[in-house]
């Protein structure tokens, strides 16, 4: 009985769901409350170990990778780790029929084999300057939002120039807390970043569409790059003479393994959250934006899915497009379910009642904040119809049928061709046509005219039925009047008479570009008309957005006064943040309890050789059968992924998951289905960060990819 009781207790502890820890904290503003919380949870570092502008610290190992991801330096020779989906474009660009690095993976055997990527850069954060006082002093007494914005723009330009004068640094100006505080972030940019290794897509994107946003997960979403500098150690564009970066700091790698309850810290660049959104904004999401996206993309996905079922070739043709369209369709479905499950509206209304009550008890508060919620409510009410129409234009007309969006790429060429013959810039025309030719080559490779027509017909019908005629693009409106509303005939005529639906005609146009051809093309004319209407609606909604911005700024400022004991953090805005929490599982539904980890056994269980999402390479199966896991083993198992309760969002892709000593234990790549309310309201009980275990990554590098050179370069803590 005693042994049985102890065993039950151990299982209970092992499976105990961890409560999520909310907060995307600014590393340079960590307060004592943050530090005390982290130390109690297992942090062994000091505040200066995390962020220090004079000495080496964790922030010196974290980079902005490309334009929307995070990466981390993991060796003293500039080796960089990020997600495979962050480096996908570069991997794809190097792939050919003879060297298909997506299908087969890639591992450079020596420095000379590492592949350059023109246009790819990484940025290291040097320091952050608080300019709130300088800005707010100039804004005193100004109530007009347009005037306020002009002053901020002028001052920010001056502050950016002064903060980078005499250096090779770049700077960005960012507002925080709804525009109540302001900071200048100063970066150093490196432009020679080379591909070092990536797993095959069957491992790096295992479970691709089906598993997206889900748990359990079984993929090794990683790629490895290296940052290079000029021979004198300074940032430089690609050159064969460049040398590997000698970083200020790099992350050691721990292979001690993770267990439930372990401290986990993530540093990265989360993209965007709106955690202080009011009930009016949440209602707009629930009643307008999410239903629109679900309906429109759902129809598009259904048509794509039918095409993909025709043959393996069709599936490959539409796989990436389907994934792109389904990503936020799935997100919206999950978010709607989460809003209802967590009673998000009700909780927000309760907070707003508290806010109103707090204001009413003080005349000065009434003066400062009395109009706050009315400003927000009115802005949402007035922009509702405009938002509805503009989203429909974006989803069904611009991003719906591929051909329409493809035609938009010729707008710049049309501008140049429309100029007086003697004012035209021949080099500009040559450059534009060359870029269009490259884009066209990729476009037509995966283009199916019949499928695109079906999408256009379905979405144009939806737009015509659901959107008031006053918001219709003129070309569409007039054409449908002439055709008595026959959308099918309209679309068929478009596709029969446009150069954009025919590869040969488009190539002929590129070889001899003509203003006349474009101006007489029906899809080009439609695309122009769509853009005009879209930007007309954008300008119309701008004044409501300014009113909303003012209301939000006052609301956040008021909340911070109303709850002085609360530890506030600003919304994500693609600047460096730190989040902390613990490794742990969760309970998504009654009777279901998810463990905090998955194993290689799960990969084998999911295998489906007839589904590209779940193909398992023969070599991986062989390694699994031999159980040759060595020092990367978890009691003769290979763990693949694990979950923590860290607070992350888009932009955190590729962020390092670190233990209490700042050692790398995993790589963040996703959130879970039940946590999709997180960008608006953090879900304490179920919001999870999904990570690839660093031990799985190292095992793959060493045993599957033959990349011992890379593993040997790391500082491994056993």
N, C-alpha and C positions, 0 to 999 in steps of 0.2 A: 504493500500500500504506500509506504513511504517513497519508494523509488518511482512508483506510478504518479504520485502527487507532484514530485519534483519535476518529472518529465512534462506533466501538464502545465506546470508553472512556466517552464522554459519555453514551451510552445506558445503559451499566451503572450509572453514577452516578445518572442520572435515575430509573431504575427500582429502585434498591437499596432493599430493605425497611428501614424504620427499626425499631430495637428499642425496645419500649415502656418508658417510664420510670414505675415504680411510685411511688405516694405521693400522698395527699390531705393536704397539709401545712397546718398552722395558720399563717396569715399573721403572727400576732403572736408566733410561736415559731420563725420561720425561723432555722436555725443556720448556722454558717459552711460546713458541708458542703453544705447546700442552695444557699447563695449562690455558692460556688465552682463547683458543678455548673452552675448557671444561667448564670454569667458565661462559662464555657467554651463553653456551647452558644449564646451570643449575647445574653444579657441585658445591657442598658445601664443599668439602674436600680439604685439602692441599696435596702437593706432598708427605709429610711424612706420611700422613694418608693412602696413597696408598702403599708406599714402604719405610720401615724403618728397618734396621737390629738391632737396639738397643731397639726399642719399638714396641708394638703391632700395626700391620697395616693390610690392606686388604690382602696383599700377604700371610699372615700367615693363612688365612682361605682357600686358594686355594691349591688343591693337584693334582698331577698326579695320576689318578685312574687306577690301573692295568698297562697295557703296552701301551695304546693308547687313553685314555680319560681324561677328567677333572672332578673333584668333588669339593664340597665346604662344609666346616664345618658350621652347622646351629644351633648348641646349645652348651652350656657350658659343655655338657657331651659327646662330640665327635660325635654327630649325623652328618651323611654325606649324601648329596644329589647329585645324578648324573642321567644320563639317564637310562631308562630301558634297552635299547639296549647295554649299557655299562656293565650292571650287568647281562645280559641275561644268560651268561655261568654259573654263580653262581646260578641263580634262577633255571635254567634247571637241574643243578647237584643235587639240593635238591628235585626236583620234582619226585614223584612216582605215581603209579596208585591210591594209597590211599590218597596221598597228592600232588595233581597236582597244584603246585603254579603258573605255567604258565597259566593254564586254569582258576583257581579260585582266584588267587591272594594270598597274604600272609601278615599278620600283627602280629608281635610278641606282645603278651599281657604283657610280662614282660621281664626284662633283660635276665633271664635264658632261654627264648625261642628264643633269637637271634641266628642265625645259623652261625657257623664258616666256613671259606672258606680257606682251606690250599692252599697256592700258590698265594693268592691275597694279594697285598700290595698297600699302598699309600705312596707318597713322598711329603714332605713339603720342599719348597725352603727356605734355611737358609740365603744364601747371594750369591752374584755374584762378582767374582774378574776379573777385566780387566787386561789381560796379553798380550795385543796387543803389547806394547812396547818391552817386553821381547822377544816375538816371532819375531817381525819384525826386531829387531836389528840383530838377528842371520841369518835372511834371506837376508840381504842387499847384492845386487850384484849377487844373485843366480838366474839364468834364467832357469835351467833345472828343469822340473816339478817333475820328480821322486826324484831328490836330495832334492828338496824343501819339498816334502811330507815326506821323511825320517826324515828330521830335525824337522819338525812340530810334527811328531809322537813321536820322542824321547823326545822332550821338553815337550810335553803335558803329557806324562807319568810321568815325573819328577815333573811337576807342580801339577798334580792330587795327587801324593803321599804327597808332601809337604803341600798341602792345607787341607788334611784330617788327617795328622799325629797327633796321640794322641787323636783322636775323634772316634765316631762311625758313623760319617757321610760318605756319598758317594759323589763322584764328577764326573762330566762329562765335557769334553772339547768340546767347540763348536766354529766353525768359523762363522763369520757374514760378511755381505756385500761382498759375493763372495770370502771370504778368505782374506780380507783386515784388518779385526779386529778379535780379539780372546778373549773368556771369559771362565772362569771356573765357573760352577754352582754347588753349594754345597747343598746337600739334606740330610734330615733325613728320613729314611725309617721305616714304621710301618707295621708289618706283621700279626697282628691280626685284621682282618676286617670282621665284621659279618653282615649278611643280617638281616635287621629289617623289611622292608616292600616293597611290590611292588603291583601294580594293576594287574588285570587279563590282559592277552595279548590282549584280545578283546578291552580293553581301552588303554593300554600302547602302542599298535602297531596298533591302528585302522586305516584302510586304507592302511596297510602294503606296498604291492608292487605297487598298482595302484597310491597311493598318494605320493610315494617316490619322493623327489626333487620338489614337487608341492606345490602350494598355490591355494585355501584355504586348510588348514589342520585342523584336529579335533582329535588329539591324546594327551594323557597325558603320554608322554615319560619320566617317572621318576622311580627311585628306591631309596630306603633309606638303608644305611648301618651305622655301628658305628665302630669307631676306638677304639681299646683297647690298654692298656699299662700294663706293669708289675706293681705290687703294689707300687713300688717307682716312678712310672710315666715315666719310660723309655721304649723305643721300645722293644718289645719282641715277640717271636713266640706264637702261640695260647696256652693258658693254662686256665683252669677253674678258676684259681685264679686271672687272669688279671682283671683290672678295666677299666671303660670308660675313655677315654682321656680327660684331662683338657687342652683345646686348648689355644694358645696364643691369638687367635682372632676367633670369629665366626660371621656370618652374621645375623643381625636381619631381620625379615621378615615383609615387608609392605603389608597391605591389603587395602591400600587406592585406589588401582586400577590404571590402566594405560590409558592414552588418547593420541591421536595423538599430536605429537610435544614434548612429554615428553623426557627429557634427559635419555639416556640409556647407560650404561657402562658394558662391558664384560671383565672378566679376565679369561684366560685359557691357554691351551698349544696347539696352532694350529700346525698341523703336518708338512706340506710342501707346499710352494708356489715357483713359479719361475717368479716373477713379472718383473725381468730385462731380461727376455728372448728376444732374438733378432728375427728379421723377419725370419731368417734361421731356428730357432728352431720352430717357429710357423708354418712354411711351413711343417716341418717334421711331426708335429702333425696332420695338416690338410690333408697331402697327403699320409702319411704312417701309423702312429700309430692309430689314431682314425678310419680311414676306415677299417684297419685290425680288430680292436676290434669289431666294429659294424658288420662286415661281419661274423666273426667267431662265436661270441657270439650270434648273431642273429639266425644263423642256429641251434646252440645248444638249445637256448630258444624255438625255434619252435618245436623241438622234445620233449622237456620237457613238453611244454604246451599240446601237444597231449596226452602224458601219464597222465598228471594231469586231463584231461577231462574224463578219463576212469571211475573213481569212486572216492568217497570221500577219500578212503584209499590211492589211488595213489596221490591224491592232497596233502594230508598230507605228504606223503613220499617225495615228490619233492618240497614242498613249500619253505623250507629254502635254498635248492640248487638253485632253480629258483631265489630267492631273491638275493643270493650272485652273481650269474652270471649276473643278470639284472642290478645290482646297477651301475657298471661303463659302461655297455652298454648304459644305459639311460643317464648317465653323458656325455658320448662321443657324443651321438646324440645331446644333448642340447648344448654342447660346440661348436660343429661344426656350429650349427645354430647361436649361439651367435657371433662367430668369423665373420661370414658373415654379420650379422645384424649390428654389431658395427664397421665394417670396421677395424678390429684389425690390419691386415697386413699393410693396407695403413697408419694408424697412426704410426705404428712402423717404417715403411720405412721413414716417414717424420722426426722422431726423429733421425734416423741413418744418414740422410742427414745433419741434423743440427750438429751432432757429427763430421762428416767428415769435414764439413766447419769450425768448431771450431778448429779442429786439424791443418788444412792446414794454418791457420793464424799465426802459431808460430812454429819455428824450434825445440824448446825443446819439444813441444807437439808431433810433428812429430816423434821425437826420442822415446818418452815414449809410444805413443799410435798409431803410424802409422800402425802397423801390426795387431791391435786389431780385426777389423771386418773381415779381411782376414783370420786370425787364426780361427775364429768362423765359417766362411763360409766354409773353407776347411775341418774342422773337421766334420761338418754336411754332406758335400758331400761324404767324404771318408767312413763315417760310415753308410751311408744310406742303402746300401744293407745288411750289417751285422745286423743292427737294424731290418730291415724288416724280415730277416730270423729268428733271435733269438726270435722276438715277435711271429712269427707264431709257432715256436717250443713250446714256453711257453703256448700260448692260445689254440692251436689245439692238441698238443701231450701231454704236461705235465698236463695242467689244463682242458683238454677237456674231455676225457672219465675218469670216476672215477677209473676204475680198474688200469690204468697205474700209476696214482698218488698213489694209495693204495700200489702197489708193491714197490714203492720207499721207503716206510717205513721199508722195510726189508734189506736195504743196510747195515746198521750198524751190523745187525745180521749176514749177509753174511761175513762181514769182520772178525768178531770174529770166525765164524765157519771155515774160510779159514786158520786160524793159525794152526801151528803145535799142535798136540793133547796136548802136555805137556805145551804149552804156552797159551792155551785157558783159559779164566777166566770163570769158571762155574757160579759164581755169576752174572757176566755181562750177560751171556747168559740167565740165569734165569730171570734177570730183564728185558731184551729186549723182551723175549717171553711173559712175564706177561703183559708188556705194549701193545704188539701187540694183545694179546688176548682181552684186554679191548677195544682197538681201533676197532678190528674186530667185536666185539659184536655190537658196535654202527653202524659200517659201513654196515653190512649185514642186520641190522634191516630196513634200508631205501634203500636197493640195489635192482634194477630191471635189471637183466642181459640183457633182450631184448632191453630195452631203452638205456642202456649203449653201447650195440653193434651198435645200430642205430646212436648214437652220434659219436662213433669211426669211423664208415664207412663214415659218412658225412664229418667229419673234416679231416680224413686221405686223402680222395679224394681231398679236398680243398688244403691241404698241398702239395700233389703230383702234382697238376696242377699249383699251384701258386708259388712254390719255386724251384729255380734252384737246380738240382740234386747234385751239389757240397756241398750243405748245408743239405743234407739228412743224418740222422743217418745211419750208415753202415748196421745195421740189417734190417732196413726198405728198404734201397736201394737194397740190395742183394735179399731179399725176394720178392720184387715186380718184379725184373728182372726174377726170376725163375717162377713167376706166370703171366708173360707178362702184368704186371701192373694191375692185377685184385685185387683191394683193398678189395672188398666184400669178396672174397675167403680168402684173407690174414687175415682179421679181424675174420672171422668165425673160422678159424683154431686156431688163438690165443685163442679165448674164449672157444673153445672145449677142449683145452689141457693145461689149466692153473689152478693151485690151487686157484688163486685169484678170479676166477669166481664161485667158489663152496664153500659154507660155511663149509660143512663137510670135504672136502679135506684140507681146510686151517686149520681147528681145529685139524685135524690129524697131520698136519705138525708142528703146535705149540706144540702139546703134545710130539712130537719127532722130533725136528728140525734137518734138514740135509742139508749140503752143496750141496750134489748131487741133491736133489729135486729142490733147487733154481737154480742151474747152468743149469738144464735141462728144466726149465720152460720158455716158449716162451715170456710171458709177462714180466717176470723178465729180460730176456736178452734184450728185446726191451727197457725197462725202463733204463737199464744200458747204452745202446747205445744212447738213447735220451739225457741222462745227459751228456755223454762225448761230444757230438756234441754241446750241449748248452754251456758248459763251454769253449769249444774250441772257439766258437764265442765270448764269454765274454772276453777271453784273447786277442783276435784279436782286439776288439773294445776299449780295455783299453787305448791304446796309443792315440786314437782319443779323448777319454774322457779327458785325461790329457791335450791335446792341447785345447780342448773346455774349460776346467776349467781355463786355463791361459787366454784365450781370454775373458771369462766372468769376471774374476777378474779385468782385465785391463779396460773392458767396464764400469763396475760399478764405479771403481775408477775415470775414466775419466768423467763419468756423474756427479759425485759429485763435481768435479772441474768445470765442464762446467756450472752447475746450483747451484751456492753457496747459492742462496736465497731459494732453495727448501728444504723442511723438509723431509729428507730421512729416511726410516725405512728399516731394513733388512728383507729378506725373512724369512718366518716361518720355524722353524727347531725343533719343539716340545719342545720349551722352553717357559716360561711364557711371555705372551703378554697382553697388554691392548688395547681395541678398544673402541671408543666412537661414539655415534650418537644419533638418535632420533627414537621414536616410529612413525610409519607412513605407509600408504598404497602406492600403486604404480599403474602405468598405463602400462600394458604389451603390449597391442595392441590398435589400433584405436577403439574408442567406448567402451573400457573396462576400468573400474577404480576399483581396488580392495580396499576394506576397510582394515584397519590395524588389524582387529580382526575377529574371528569366534565365534560362540555360540553353545551351546548344541543342539539348534534346528537343526543345520547342521548335527550333529551326527544322529539325528532321520531321517532326510531327506535322508541320505546316507544308512540307514539300508538296508541290504539284507541278510535275514536268510539263503539263499542258497550259500552265498559266505563268506568263513571264514574271509576275510579281513574286512567285514562290518557287523559282528554280534554285536548286542547291547544286553548286559545283561538285563534281566527282571527287576532287581532291579534298574538299571540306568534309565530305562524307567519310572518306578514308581516314582522315585525321580523327574524326569523331569516333570511328569504330576502334581505333587503336588506343584512344584515350591518352594520347601523348601530350599532356598539358604541362608537365614539368612544374616550374615555380609559379606558373600562372593558374594553377588548379585551386578550386574550392572543394576540398574533400573529394577529389576525383571527379569533380564536375567542372565544366567551363561556364561561368556566368557570362551572359551577353549584355543585358541592360539592367538598370536599376532605377528606382524612383526616389526622389527627395521632395520635401515640401517647400522648396525655394520658390520665390516669387519672380517669375520671368515672363517675357513676352517676345514677339518677333524682334529680331535684332540681336537677341541673346544666342541665336544659332551659332554654334562653335565656341561658346563660352566654356572656360575651364570650371570643373567642379573640384574644389579643393578641400582637404581635411584641415584640422585645427592648426597644423604647422605650415599651411600654405603649399602643401604638396598635391600634385595632380592625382585625382582618383577616378575621374570620369570626364566625359564630354557631353554637355547639354545639347539636345537637338529638337526637343518637342515638348508640348504640354499634353495633358490627357483630355478626353472627351468631356468628362464631368467638370473640368475646370475652365470651360469656354466662356464663362461669365467674367473671367479674370481681368480682362482689359477694362471692364466697367466696375465690377465689384468683386473683390477677392473672396474666393470660396474657402473658408477656413478648414473645413473637414475633408474636402476631396481634391483640392487643387494640387496638381503634381507636376514636377519637372521630370521629363524622361531623359535618361542619360545612357550613353554607351560606356560600359566598364573599361577602364584603361587597361586592365589585365587582358581583356579580349582583344583590344587593339594591338597590344604588344605581341600577344600570341600569334595573331594573324600575320603581323609583320615578319615575325621570326620563322614560324612554321609553314604558313601558307604562301607568303609572298617572297620568301627568301631575302628579306631585307634586314639581315643581321647588322649591316653597316649602320642603319638608322638606329636600331635598338642600342648598339654599342656606344652611340654618341650621347645617349641620355644619362642623366644622373639618377640611377634607380635606387630607391630605398626599399630594402627587403625586410 
